[in-house]
Amino acid sequence: MSEDELGDKLHKSLFSRRYLIVLDEIWSIESWDRVKTLFTNRNDGSAIMFTTRLSNLASQVGGYYGSLDMSF
């Protein structure tokens, strides 16, 4: 199954449901851009949360969605 086919299948299976997707360790804005297109914003309470060690990525995405900085 190709990446596009997998994305289409995921989108179709979640289309009429509420969901919480948790992604651990997104490494680039390109990766985030590819993932977020699979999940339409329907204002139904669904959410996507991800972690990253890259502060520039968090600030780019977090400016719109909100972010939480954590120190370890």
Long-range contacts (C-beta under 8 A, 24 or more apart in sequence): 7-37, 7-38, 10-38, 11-38, 11-39, 11-40, 14-39, 14-46, 15-40, 17-46, 18-44, 18-45, 18-46, 19-46, 19-47, 20-46, 20-47, 20-48, 20-49, 21-47, 21-48, 21-49, 22-48, 22-49, 22-50, 23-48, 23-49, 23-50, 23-51, 24-50, 24-51, 25-50, 25-51, 25-52, 25-53, 26-50, 26-51, 26-52, 26-54, 26-57, 27-52, 27-54, 27-57, 28-54, 28-57, 29-57, 29-60, 29-61, 32-57, 32-61
